[in-house]
Amino acid sequence: MKLYVGNLSFDTTENDLQDLFEQHGAVSDVYLANDRTTGRSRGFGFVTMNDDAQANAAMNAFNGKEVHGRTLTVNEARAREERPRQFSGSRR
């Protein structure tokens, strides 16, 4: 199950997320969203856990919990919506 983790402190690292969620089971993947221009954290990420029961336990434990001074939002990630491509420059 892939979990969305929002309202993260900008100082949170992928290792921090992995360590936190491993309290409830094995973590198979962690992704922390960064701004393309600045490289700075965008304050959200995704944690993938292969066991749904462990993922649900983590979601229940951490949704609304304060971590690094921020109250986390944790829920099951939704499929990414298709967005129209943005074209730059003129089209000929």
C-alpha positions in Angstrom: 0.0 0.0 0.0 1.3 3.4 -0.9 0.7 6.1 1.7 0.7 9.9 1.2 2.4 11.8 4.0 1.7 15.5 4.1 2.6 18.6 6.2 6.1 17.4 6.7 8.8 19.6 8.1 11.1 20.9 5.4 13.9 19.4 7.3 12.5 15.8 7.1 14.7 13.4 5.1 13.8 10.1 3.3 15.7 8.3 6.1 13.5 10.1 8.7 10.4 8.9 7.0 11.7 5.3 6.6 12.7 5.1 10.3 9.3 6.5 11.4 7.2 4.1 9.3 9.4 1.1 10.0 8.1 1.2 13.6 5.0 -0.5 12.1 6.6 -2.8 9.5 8.8 -3.2 6.5 9.0 -0.2 4.2 9.7 -1.0 0.6 10.0 2.5 -0.8 10.2 6.2 0.3 9.9 9.2 -1.9 10.2 12.8 -0.7 9.0 15.4 -3.1 11.5 18.2 -3.9 11.1 21.4 -5.8 12.8 21.0 -9.2 14.3 24.5 -9.2 15.5 24.9 -5.6 15.9 21.2 -4.6 14.1 22.1 -1.3 11.5 19.7 0.2 7.9 20.4 -0.9 6.6 19.2 2.5 5.1 15.9 1.4 6.1 12.4 0.3 5.1 8.8 -0.1 5.9 5.7 1.8 5.2 2.2 0.3 4.6 -0.8 2.6 4.0 -4.2 1.2 1.8 -5.4 4.0 -1.6 -3.6 4.1 -2.2 -4.4 7.8 1.1 -2.8 8.7 0.4 0.2 6.4 -3.0 0.7 8.0 -1.5 0.5 11.5 1.1 3.2 10.5 -1.6 5.4 8.9 -3.7 5.2 12.1 -0.7 5.9 14.3 0.8 8.8 12.4 -2.2 10.7 10.9 -2.6 13.7 13.1 0.6 13.0 15.1 3.0 15.9 15.6 6.5 15.2 14.1 9.2 17.9 14.0 6.7 20.5 15.1 4.2 19.7 12.3 0.9 17.7 12.4 1.1 15.0 9.8 -1.6 14.0 7.3 -1.3 10.4 6.4 -3.7 8.6 4.1 -3.8 6.0 1.3 -2.3 7.6 -1.8 -4.6 8.1 -4.8 -3.6 7.4 -8.4 -1.9 10.4 -10.0 -4.3 12.4 -12.2 -3.3 13.0 -15.8 -2.6 16.7 -16.3 -2.5 18.3 -19.7 1.0 19.0 -20.9 2.3 22.5 -20.6 3.9 23.9 -23.7 6.5 26.7 -23.5 7.3 29.0 -26.3 5.4 29.4 -29.5 3.9 26.6 -31.5 4.4 26.6 -35.3 
